[in-house]
């Protein structure tokens, strides 16, 4: 039996084991994040999405990554503190993860096979690239870093796959 994206072993920012199967009943927006990036203010819109669509079945999951100009240098504790105190982040965060290259996490090996609106798959371009998973774990959307989390195309894609 082949492994699906929901079966891939993940680690939370606090060090606990998890998988996306914990969220498979709903839609999931997976976003690689960084604390010292020009796009970091996207945390505000991501938190708003988590609050506005959470009851309808959306979970936003942040994946800290330090591969883009070292813009996520902090420890797990520093990342958690920054996210909660600066942006009021309440959505789950995973452990710092490589999204590209030889040490690319298996989750991103699967996610990056998905093409964006222009038909381009492959490496994550920068911090705050977003992948939308439908209930059950099918990867149904990819939005590049400069696409705001609350852009109309992101909202309509989320609404199209929400279970409730």
C-alpha positions in Angstrom: 0.0 0.0 0.0 1.4 3.4 -0.9 1.9 6.1 1.7 -0.4 9.1 1.3 0.5 12.7 2.3 -1.7 12.2 5.4 0.5 9.3 6.6 3.8 11.1 6.5 5.4 11.4 10.0 5.7 15.0 11.2 6.9 16.7 14.3 5.2 19.6 16.0 7.2 22.7 17.1 7.0 21.3 20.7 8.5 18.0 19.6 5.5 15.8 19.5 4.9 13.3 16.7 1.9 13.9 14.4 0.6 13.4 10.9 -1.8 15.2 8.7 -4.2 12.3 9.3 -5.1 14.2 12.5 -6.7 16.9 10.3 -7.9 14.7 7.4 -11.6 15.3 8.1 -11.2 18.9 7.1 -9.2 21.1 4.7 -5.6 22.0 5.5 -3.5 24.9 4.4 0.2 24.1 4.8 2.5 27.2 4.7 6.2 27.4 5.1 6.8 30.3 7.4 9.6 32.5 8.6 9.9 35.2 11.3 12.3 37.6 9.6 10.9 37.8 6.1 9.3 40.7 4.2 6.3 38.4 3.9 6.1 37.6 7.6 3.1 40.0 8.0 1.1 37.2 6.2 0.9 35.6 9.6 -2.0 38.1 10.3 -4.1 36.9 7.4 -3.2 33.2 8.1 -4.5 33.6 11.7 -7.6 35.3 10.4 -8.2 32.3 8.0 -7.7 29.9 10.9 -10.3 31.8 13.0 -12.8 32.5 10.2 -12.8 29.1 8.6 -11.8 26.9 11.6 -15.3 26.0 12.6 -16.1 25.0 9.0 -13.2 22.6 8.9 -10.0 24.5 7.9 -6.7 24.0 9.7 -3.8 26.2 8.9 -0.4 24.6 9.6 2.8 26.6 9.7 6.1 25.0 8.8 9.0 27.1 9.9 11.9 27.0 7.4 15.3 28.6 7.5 16.3 27.8 3.9 15.6 31.2 2.5 18.4 33.7 3.4 18.3 32.4 7.0 15.0 34.1 7.8 14.0 31.6 10.4 17.0 31.3 12.7 15.3 30.9 16.0 14.9 28.0 18.3 11.5 26.3 18.6 10.8 28.4 21.7 11.8 31.6 20.0 9.6 30.8 17.0 6.6 30.0 19.2 7.1 33.1 21.3 7.5 35.3 18.2 4.4 33.9 16.5 2.1 34.1 19.5 3.2 37.5 20.9 3.7 39.3 17.6 0.9 37.9 15.5 -1.4 36.1 18.0 -0.8 32.8 16.1 -3.0 30.0 17.5 -2.7 27.5 14.6 -0.4 24.5 14.8 3.3 24.9 13.9 5.6 22.1 13.0 9.3 21.7 13.8 11.7 23.7 11.6 11.8 21.8 8.2 13.7 21.8 5.0 11.3 22.3 2.1 13.9 22.1 -0.8 17.1 20.3 -1.5 18.7 17.0 -0.5 17.2 17.1 3.0 13.7 18.1 1.8 11.1 16.7 4.2 9.0 13.9 2.7 5.9 16.1 3.2 7.4 18.7 0.8 8.6 16.0 -1.6 4.9 15.3 -2.1 3.6 18.8 -1.9 6.1 20.2 -4.5 4.8 17.7 -7.1 1.7 19.9 -7.3 1.6 22.7 -9.9 0.6 26.2 -9.2 -2.0 28.2 -11.3 0.6 28.7 -14.0 1.2 24.9 -14.2 4.6 25.0 -12.5 5.5 22.4 -9.9 8.9 21.9 -8.3 10.8 23.7 -5.5 9.2 26.1 -3.1 10.1 29.6 -4.3 10.3 31.4 -0.9 8.8 31.7 2.5 5.0 31.7 2.7 4.2 29.3 -0.2 0.8 27.7 0.5 -0.5 24.3 -0.3 -4.2 23.5 0.1 -5.3 19.9 0.9 -8.9 18.8 0.6 -10.5 16.6 3.3 -8.8 13.2 2.9 -5.5 14.7 2.0 -5.7 15.4 -1.8 -3.5 18.3 -2.7 -5.8 20.6 -4.6 -4.0 24.0 -4.7 -0.7 25.7 -4.6 -0.3 29.4 -4.1 3.1 31.1 -4.4 4.6 33.3 -1.7 3.4 36.7 -2.9 -0.2 35.5 -3.1 -1.7 36.8 0.1 -3.5 34.2 2.3 -6.8 36.2 2.0 -6.5 36.7 -1.8 -9.8 35.9 -3.6 -8.4 32.8 -5.4 -7.2 31.4 -2.0 -10.5 32.0 -0.3 -12.5 30.5 -3.1 -10.3 27.4 -3.2 -10.7 27.0 0.5 -14.4 27.4 0.4 -14.7 24.9 -2.4 -13.2 22.1 -0.2 -14.5 22.9 3.2 -16.5 20.0 4.6 -19.0 22.1 6.6 
